[in-house]
């Protein structure tokens, strides 16, 4: 049984399995390993400066001759980044007061300073993707305009955009993207909105509903994301009309992932009901495994700073937590699919297992359906 779809032909890959380009996780080694196994590996490009990104792209090419992608955020608060000097002082003080509680626990010097500015790297990173003719440009948390899409197509670059609503899917499809990722509410990491929603519950549609809704609404291939970590989930996504899947949490918990060992361990140990959506880590809503930082911050009642300025303010906390191997004060981004992950294999091994499991799941479903039909007749 072949596991091949139109998406495979579109992207030049063997299997319709994509690895998401999550920051702090998706480096050249992970992306190349997934691509070498027949999927599409995606390099994290968020906040990468042009020449640094070029170095990483070329490192991927040293490790694989297969197609791969680079992911960028296009969030409204990064184009351009918000100036920390414009933040109300009382808001900064309230944030730092809560972070100082965590700093004391970690033995880190307290601070009342404004956060460091977020680097303005989107434009130079995009130009580097064009110069290097990366096979796939993947975007999240915002939408590329038609001009950028056209510039990619002029260079033979495919454009994939992640969305969380059917309205956003229609809009990006009309702008000319090659494929749409339908991100269900189960997905780990950041919710894919270009503007922060008013609440964590807004537009929180599960994968099982969102995928067929978007499949019916657009005329381009749809890639399912959220709650998928094994072949059963891939088979279900294909049955819903998806042309492929994008997995994040499953690839965080692999040998090539750049995630800290305690982050990977937290995923392996987590149950499906042990994740939550919070904006405490970065200022934007993201699904993560709760820890002392997330629960303590929300209990404090402190506000959060805008996109990535929150994580900039807390960077010393995260760095100390990582250095100490302490999972309590680090953003453990992960999806509900954590419940299905019980090991830490290599990424290529994951791809091979997913393909075998999907074939088995499809065959088993067909057999069960056939038995039921014979029983009814």
C-alpha positions in Angstrom: 0.0 0.0 0.0 1.6 3.3 -1.1 1.3 6.3 1.3 1.5 9.0 -1.4 -0.7 12.0 -2.0 -0.7 15.0 -4.3 1.1 16.9 -1.6 4.0 14.6 -2.0 4.2 15.5 -5.7 3.8 19.2 -4.9 6.7 19.2 -2.4 8.8 16.5 -4.0 8.7 14.3 -0.9 8.1 10.6 -0.4 5.6 10.6 2.4 3.0 13.3 3.4 4.7 13.9 6.8 6.0 17.3 7.7 7.9 18.3 10.8 7.0 21.7 12.3 9.7 24.4 12.6 9.4 25.1 16.3 12.0 27.5 17.8 14.5 25.9 20.2 13.7 22.5 18.6 14.1 22.5 14.8 17.7 22.9 13.9 19.5 21.6 10.8 20.1 18.1 12.1 16.4 17.5 12.8 15.2 19.0 9.6 17.7 17.0 7.5 17.0 13.7 9.3 13.2 14.0 8.6 13.9 14.9 5.0 16.3 12.1 4.5 13.7 9.7 5.8 11.2 10.9 3.1 9.2 13.5 4.9 9.7 17.3 4.9 11.9 18.7 7.6 11.5 22.3 8.4 14.1 24.6 9.9 13.1 27.2 12.6 13.9 30.6 11.2 12.2 32.8 13.9 14.5 35.6 15.0 17.4 34.3 12.9 19.4 37.0 11.2 20.1 36.8 7.5 23.7 35.4 7.5 23.0 33.1 10.5 20.0 31.7 8.7 22.1 31.2 5.5 24.6 29.2 7.6 21.8 27.0 8.9 20.3 26.5 5.5 23.6 25.5 4.0 24.2 23.1 6.9 20.8 21.4 6.1 22.1 21.1 2.5 25.3 19.5 3.7 23.2 16.8 5.5 20.5 16.1 2.9 19.8 16.5 -0.8 16.1 16.2 -0.2 13.5 19.0 -0.1 13.2 20.9 3.2 11.6 24.1 4.4 12.2 27.2 6.6 9.6 28.5 9.0 9.1 32.2 9.8 6.5 34.0 12.0 4.6 36.9 10.4 2.8 38.1 13.5 1.6 41.6 13.4 3.6 42.6 16.5 6.8 41.6 14.8 6.3 43.7 11.7 7.9 45.8 13.0 8.6 44.6 16.6 7.1 46.7 19.4 9.5 49.1 21.0 10.0 48.2 24.7 10.3 51.9 25.5 6.7 52.4 24.5 5.5 50.0 27.2 3.8 51.5 30.3 6.2 51.5 33.2 3.6 50.1 35.6 3.0 47.1 33.3 6.7 46.4 33.1 7.0 46.7 36.9 4.2 44.3 37.5 5.7 41.7 35.1 9.2 42.0 36.7 7.8 41.8 40.2 6.4 38.3 39.4 9.5 37.2 37.5 11.6 38.3 40.5 9.8 35.6 42.6 11.1 33.0 40.1 14.5 34.6 40.0 14.9 34.3 43.7 14.0 30.6 43.6 16.6 30.0 40.9 19.3 32.2 42.5 19.2 34.8 39.6 19.7 38.5 40.2 16.4 40.4 40.3 15.5 43.0 37.7 13.2 45.9 37.1 14.5 46.7 33.6 12.5 46.9 30.4 13.0 43.8 28.2 15.5 43.8 25.4 13.9 44.6 22.0 12.9 41.8 19.7 15.2 41.6 16.7 13.7 42.9 13.5 14.7 40.0 11.3 11.6 39.0 9.2 12.6 40.9 6.1 16.2 39.8 5.9 15.3 36.2 6.8 12.8 36.2 3.9 15.3 37.6 1.5 17.7 34.9 2.6 15.1 32.2 1.8 14.7 33.7 -1.6 18.5 33.9 -2.2 19.1 30.4 -1.1 16.0 29.1 -3.0 14.8 27.1 -0.1 12.3 24.5 -1.5 9.5 25.4 0.9 8.7 28.6 2.9 6.5 27.7 5.9 4.8 30.5 7.9 2.9 30.6 11.1 1.3 33.3 13.3 0.5 35.6 10.4 -0.1 35.6 6.6 2.2 36.3 3.7 0.9 38.9 1.2 0.4 38.1 -2.4 3.7 39.9 -3.4 5.8 37.7 -1.2 4.0 34.6 -2.4 4.7 35.6 -6.0 8.4 36.3 -5.3 8.6 32.8 -3.9 6.9 31.2 -6.9 9.2 33.1 -9.2 12.1 31.1 -7.6 10.3 27.8 -7.5 9.6 28.0 -3.8 6.4 26.5 -2.4 4.5 28.4 0.3 2.7 26.7 3.2 0.8 28.7 5.7 -0.6 27.5 9.1 -4.0 28.8 10.1 -6.5 28.0 12.9 -9.8 29.1 11.3 -11.6 28.5 8.1 -11.8 32.2 7.4 -8.0 32.5 7.6 -7.7 29.5 5.3 -9.9 31.0 2.6 -7.9 34.2 2.7 -4.5 32.7 2.3 -5.7 30.3 -0.3 -7.0 33.2 -2.3 -3.6 34.9 -1.9 -2.0 32.1 -3.8 -0.4 29.8 -1.2 0.4 26.2 -2.3 -0.9 24.4 0.8 -2.6 25.2 4.1 -1.9 23.7 7.5 -5.1 23.4 9.6 -4.0 23.7 13.2 -6.4 22.2 15.6 -6.8 23.2 19.2 -4.9 20.1 20.4 -1.6 21.3 18.8 1.4 22.2 20.9 3.1 25.5 20.8 1.7 28.8 19.7 -1.8 29.2 18.3 -1.5 30.3 14.7 -3.1 33.8 14.7 -1.5 36.9 13.2 -3.2 39.0 15.9 -3.5 37.8 19.5 -7.1 36.7 20.2 -9.0 38.3 23.1 -9.0 35.0 25.0 -7.4 31.6 24.9 -10.8 30.0 24.1 -11.4 32.1 20.9 -11.4 30.0 17.7 -10.3 26.9 19.5 -11.6 24.3 17.1 -10.4 20.7 17.3 -8.6 19.0 14.4 -11.4 16.5 13.8 -13.7 19.4 12.9 -11.3 22.0 11.5 -9.7 19.8 8.9 -12.8 18.8 6.9 -14.1 22.3 7.3 -11.0 23.8 5.7 -10.8 21.0 3.1 -14.3 21.9 1.9 -13.5 25.6 1.9 -10.2 25.8 -0.1 -8.9 24.4 -3.4 -5.4 23.7 -2.3 -4.0 20.7 -0.3 -4.7 20.8 3.4 -2.2 19.5 6.0 -3.6 18.5 9.4 -1.9 19.5 12.6 -2.8 19.0 16.2 -3.2 15.8 18.3 -1.4 13.6 15.8 1.6 11.5 16.9 1.1 8.1 15.4 -0.1 6.4 12.3 -3.7 6.2 13.5 -3.8 9.9 13.6 -2.4 10.2 10.1 -4.9 7.7 8.8 -7.7 9.7 10.4 -6.4 12.9 8.9 -6.3 11.4 5.5 -9.9 10.1 5.9 -10.9 13.7 6.8 -9.6 14.9 3.4 -6.2 16.1 4.5 -3.4 15.5 2.0 -0.7 15.3 4.7 0.1 15.9 8.3 2.4 18.2 10.3 3.8 16.9 13.6 5.4 19.1 16.2 5.4 17.4 19.6 6.3 14.0 18.3 9.5 15.5 16.8 10.4 17.5 19.9 10.8 14.1 21.6 13.5 12.8 19.3 17.3 12.5 19.5 18.0 15.2 16.9 15.7 17.8 18.5 17.4 20.7 20.1 15.0 20.6 23.1 16.5 20.2 26.5 16.4 16.7 28.0 14.0 17.7 30.7 11.6 19.1 28.0 11.7 15.8 26.1 11.2 13.9 29.4 8.2 16.0 30.3 6.5 15.1 27.0 7.2 11.4 27.5 5.7 11.5 31.0 2.7 13.7 30.2 -0.9 12.7 29.9 -3.3 14.1 27.3 -5.1 16.2 29.9 -2.0 17.7 31.3 -1.5 20.5 28.8 -2.9 24.0 29.0 -3.0 27.2 26.9 -1.2 30.1 28.4 0.3 33.4 27.4 2.6 33.6 30.4 5.7 32.3 28.5 5.8 34.6 25.4 2.8 36.9 25.7 1.0 34.9 23.0 -1.2 31.9 23.6 0.6 28.6 23.4 -0.2 25.0 24.5 2.3 23.7 27.0 2.8 21.4 29.9 2.0 23.3 33.1 4.8 24.0 35.5 5.6 26.3 38.4 6.2 29.2 36.0 2.9 28.9 34.1 0.7 28.2 37.2 2.6 30.7 39.4 2.5 33.5 36.8 -1.2 33.1 36.2 -2.0 32.9 39.9 -0.1 36.2 40.5 -2.6 38.1 38.3 0.3 40.0 36.6 -0.2 41.2 33.1 1.9 39.9 30.2 3.9 41.9 27.8 3.3 41.9 24.0 4.6 39.2 21.6 8.0 37.9 22.5 8.8 40.9 24.8 7.3 38.7 27.5 9.8 35.9 26.8 12.6 38.6 26.4 11.8 39.8 30.0 11.9 36.2 31.3 14.9 35.0 29.2 17.2 35.0 32.3 14.7 32.8 34.1 14.5 30.3 31.2 18.3 30.3 30.8 18.8 29.6 34.5 16.2 26.9 34.5 17.8 25.2 31.5 21.3 25.4 32.9 20.1 23.8 36.2 18.1 21.1 34.4 15.0 22.4 36.1 11.8 22.0 34.1 9.8 24.2 36.5 10.7 27.6 35.0 11.1 26.8 31.3 8.4 26.9 28.5 7.6 23.2 28.0 5.6 23.7 24.8 3.7 20.5 23.9 0.4 19.3 22.5 -2.2 16.9 23.7 -0.5 14.2 21.6 2.1 13.9 24.4 -0.1 11.2 25.8 0.8 9.0 22.7 4.6 9.5 23.0 6.5 7.1 25.2 10.1 7.1 23.8 12.9 9.2 22.4 13.9 7.7 19.0 15.7 9.2 16.1 13.6 11.4 13.8 14.1 9.0 10.8 12.9 6.2 13.0 9.8 8.2 13.8 9.1 8.8 10.1 9.5 5.1 9.2 7.3 4.1 12.2 4.6 6.6 11.2 4.5 5.3 7.6 4.2 1.6 8.8 1.6 2.5 11.4 -0.5 4.5 8.9 -0.5 1.7 6.4 -1.6 -0.7 9.2 -4.3 1.6 10.5 -5.7 2.1 7.0 -5.7 -1.6 6.3 -7.3 -2.4 9.7 -10.0 0.3 9.2 -10.8 -1.1 5.7 -11.1 -4.6 7.2 -13.3 -3.5 10.0 -15.5 -1.6 7.6 -15.7 -4.6 5.3 -16.7 -6.9 8.1 -19.4 -4.4 9.2 -20.8 -4.1 5.6 -21.0 -7.9 5.2 -22.8 -8.2 8.6 -25.3 -5.6 7.4 -25.9 -7.3 4.1 
